């Protein structure tokens, strides 16, 4: 078999080639490069770039901002645990169930709910020990053979099979090409690097890997991370629910469109609780409108926006970028609740605003 064939076979059969893994995990991401890579992907798909309005609550990444982290990784073929060295940050995966604790908050899947097979959306590090996840997304070629800390490894270059592929489902970070260093004996990825053009975006490396040694089974229990129910903000793994079902979980009057199906989730930050709502059900897929509602949390400051009046006489603020005039942002207050509608289609935004009314108990 060829070098490429041997490496791909090792990746496909990886879970049968090792029983346990101990390693140091080193992770590095260039925030500016990642943002540029995401914009390049949108441009390649013919999608207009996301233009945030003045006063948006998301600060832009500082030029050249680089984040680095390291931790201790333990794994078995269906298990993963990472104890990050910054504070009490911990990640645990059991099959399709997961928990992550950082800054005192726990996110993850919920007891009694089916596991989410797209767990790589939340735990990207999982791809290192489940290398077969990337094979459906990437076309591979061999770059060379290496010695990695006394272990023979194959260096592969992977490019996306389809420009619009959902990389996150496969555990791949933003980028248009990837370097993968595959441990020949186990098929594990001892290094994964994402590139955007000639610029390195993100790199994850396993240092001093040791396989087939004893592991303490209790280290992989989800409860060692903490209960999700006691955590805020709400986990991204939580299933979205109809807006009416969220009324009892917020401290403001919840609003919902009268005749259209919207789902949402509760989010929180230091400013309070907000509900992020987006269309579902019968809404046409090409009508991309969503909105945030709260007492003021997660809201853009519209001081620099145009002052307008809605059809029912409600004072409001409006902003649309000159570079993408189809995009619009609308801020107003109804029943004491602050609302920020975002999306494309100016008339659709105003129609959505007109239809928002307090949820009936």
Residue pairs with C-beta under 8 A, 6 or more apart in sequence:
1 9
2 142
3 142
3 145
3 154
4 140
4 141
4 142
4 154
4 156
6 154
6 184
7 140
7 142
7 154
7 156
7 182
7 184
8 135
8 140
9 187
10 17
10 182
10 183
10 184
10 185
10 186
10 187
11 131
11 132
11 134
11 135
11 182
11 187
11 189
12 132
12 135
12 187
13 187
14 77
14 129
14 130
14 131
14 132
14 186
14 187
14 188
15 77
15 78
15 130
15 132
16 77
17 185
17 186
17 187
18 77
18 185
18 186
18 188
18 211
18 212
19 76
19 77
19 211
19 212
20 74
20 75
20 76
20 211
20 212
20 213
20 214
20 215
21 73
21 74
21 75
21 76
21 129
21 186
21 188
21 209
21 210
21 211
22 72
22 73
22 74
22 209
22 210
22 211
22 213
22 215
23 72
23 73
23 206
23 207
23 208
23 209
23 210
24 70
24 71
24 72
24 73
24 206
24 207
24 208
25 70
25 71
25 72
25 73
25 82
25 125
25 128
25 204
25 205
25 206
25 207
26 68
26 69
26 70
26 203
26 204
26 205
26 207
27 68
27 69
27 70
27 125
27 202
27 203
27 204
27 205
28 66
28 67
28 68
28 202
28 203
28 204
29 66
29 67
29 68
29 173
29 201
29 202
29 203
30 64
30 65
30 66
30 199
30 200
30 201
30 202
31 61
31 62
31 65
31 66
31 67
32 61
32 62
32 63
32 64
32 65
33 196
33 199
33 200
33 201
34 173
34 174
34 201
34 202
35 61
36 196
36 199
37 174
37 175
37 176
37 194
37 196
37 199
37 201
38 174
39 49
40 176
40 196
40 197
41 163
41 174
41 176
42 48
42 49
42 50
43 49
44 163
45 163
45 164
48 324
48 326
48 327
49 323
49 324
51 321
51 323
51 324
51 327
52 58
52 60
53 300
53 302
53 305
53 319
53 321
53 329
54 300
54 301
54 303
54 304
54 305
54 319
55 300
55 301
55 302
55 303
55 304
55 305
56 300
57 298
57 299
57 300
57 301
69 84
69 85
69 86
70 84
70 85
71 82
71 83
71 84
71 85
71 89
72 82
72 83
72 85
73 80
73 81
73 82
73 125
73 128
73 206
74 80
74 81
74 82
74 215
74 219
74 220
75 81
75 129
76 215
76 220
77 129
78 94
78 95
79 93
79 94
79 95
79 220
80 91
80 92
80 93
80 123
80 125
80 126
80 129
80 220
81 90
81 91
81 92
81 93
81 219
81 220
82 90
82 91
82 125
83 89
83 90
84 90
84 91
84 102
87 102
87 103
88 101
88 104
89 100
89 101
89 102
89 103
90 99
90 100
90 101
90 224
90 225
91 98
91 99
91 100
91 101
91 123
91 125
91 225
92 98
92 99
92 100
92 220
92 221
92 222
92 224
92 225
93 119
93 123
93 126
94 220
94 221
94 222
95 115
96 109
96 114
96 115
96 116
96 117
96 119
97 108
97 109
97 115
97 119
97 222
98 108
98 109
98 116
98 119
98 122
98 123
98 222
98 237
99 106
99 107
99 108
99 109
99 222
99 225
99 226
99 228
100 106
100 107
100 108
100 122
100 123
100 225
101 107
101 225
101 226
105 231
105 232
105 233
106 225
106 226
106 227
106 228
106 230
106 231
106 235
107 122
107 228
107 231
107 235
107 236
107 237
108 122
108 222
108 225
108 228
108 235
108 237
109 115
109 116
109 119
109 228
109 235
109 237
110 228
110 229
110 235
110 237
110 238
113 239
116 122
116 237
118 169
119 126
120 126
120 127
120 130
120 133
120 168
120 169
120 170
120 171
121 168
121 169
121 236
122 236
122 237
123 171
124 168
124 171
124 172
124 173
124 204
125 171
125 204
126 133
126 171
127 133
127 134
127 170
127 171
127 172
127 189
127 192
128 188
128 189
128 190
128 192
128 204
128 206
129 188
129 189
130 171
131 180
131 182
131 187
131 188
131 189
132 187
133 170
133 171
134 158
134 170
134 171
134 172
134 178
134 180
136 161
136 170
137 158
137 160
137 161
137 165
137 167
137 169
137 170
137 172
138 158
138 159
138 160
138 161
138 170
138 172
138 178
139 158
139 159
139 160
139 161
140 156
140 157
140 158
140 180
141 156
141 157
141 158
142 154
142 155
142 156
142 157
143 155
143 156
143 157
143 179
144 154
144 155
145 152
145 153
145 154
145 155
146 152
146 153
146 154
146 155
146 181
147 153
148 181
148 183
148 190
148 191
149 207
149 208
149 209
151 183
151 184
151 185
151 190
151 209
152 183
152 184
152 185
153 181
153 182
153 183
153 184
153 190
154 181
154 182
154 184
155 179
155 180
155 181
155 182
156 179
156 180
156 181
156 182
157 177
157 178
157 179
157 180
158 177
158 178
158 179
158 180
159 176
159 177
159 178
160 167
160 176
167 173
167 174
167 175
172 178
172 194
173 194
173 201
173 202
174 194
174 196
174 201
174 202
175 194
175 195
175 196
175 201
175 202
176 195
176 196
176 197
177 194
177 195
178 192
178 193
178 194
178 195
179 191
179 192
179 193
179 195
180 189
180 191
180 192
180 193
181 189
181 190
181 191
181 192
182 188
182 189
182 190
183 189
183 190
183 209
185 211
186 211
188 206
188 209
188 211
189 206
190 205
190 206
190 209
191 203
191 204
191 205
191 206
192 203
192 204
193 200
193 202
193 203
193 204
194 200
194 201
194 202
194 203
195 201
218 224
228 235
232 268
233 266
233 267
233 268
233 269
234 265
234 266
234 267
234 268
238 265
240 263
240 264
240 265
240 278
240 280
241 263
241 264
241 265
242 261
242 262
242 263
242 264
243 254
243 255
243 256
243 262
243 263
243 264
243 275
243 277
243 359
244 254
244 256
244 359
244 360
246 254
246 264
246 265
246 266
246 275
247 254
247 359
247 361
249 266
249 273
250 266
250 273
250 275
250 294
251 272
251 273
251 295
252 273
252 293
252 294
252 295
252 336
252 337
253 335
253 336
253 337
253 358
253 359
254 275
254 293
254 337
254 358
254 359
255 293
255 334
255 335
255 337
255 339
255 356
255 357
255 358
255 359
256 262
256 277
256 356
256 357
256 359
257 352
257 355
257 356
257 357
258 355
258 357
259 355
260 279
260 281
260 282
260 283
260 352
260 355
261 279
261 280
261 281
261 282
261 283
262 277
262 278
262 279
262 280
263 277
263 278
263 279
263 280
264 275
264 276
264 277
264 278
265 275
265 276
266 273
266 274
266 275
267 273
267 274
267 275
267 276
267 297
267 298
268 274
268 297
269 297
269 298
271 296
271 297
271 298
272 294
272 295
272 296
272 297
273 294
273 295
273 297
274 292
274 293
274 294
274 297
274 298
274 299
275 292
275 293
275 294
276 290
276 292
276 298
277 290
277 291
277 292
277 293
278 290
279 287
279 288
279 289
279 290
287 343
287 345
287 348
288 343
288 344
289 341
289 342
289 343
289 344
289 345
289 348
289 349
289 352
290 341
290 342
290 343
291 339
291 340
291 341
291 342
291 352
291 356
292 298
292 299
292 339
292 340
292 342
293 337
293 338
293 339
293 340
294 337
294 338
295 336
295 337
295 338
296 338
298 340
299 331
299 338
299 340
300 329
300 331
300 340
302 317
302 319
302 329
302 331
304 319
305 317
305 318
305 319
305 329
305 331
306 317
306 318
306 319
307 315
307 316
307 317
308 315
308 316
308 317
308 318
309 315
309 316
310 316
310 332
310 350
310 353
310 354
311 350
311 354
312 354
314 332
314 333
314 334
314 353
315 332
316 330
316 331
316 332
316 353
317 330
317 331
317 332
318 328
318 329
318 330
318 331
319 328
319 329
320 327
320 328
320 329
320 346
321 327
326 344
326 345
326 346
327 343
327 344
328 341
328 342
328 343
328 344
328 345
328 346
328 349
329 340
329 341
329 342
330 339
330 340
330 341
330 342
330 349
330 350
330 353
331 338
331 339
331 340
332 339
332 353
333 339
334 356
335 358
339 353
339 356
341 349
341 352
341 353
342 349
343 349
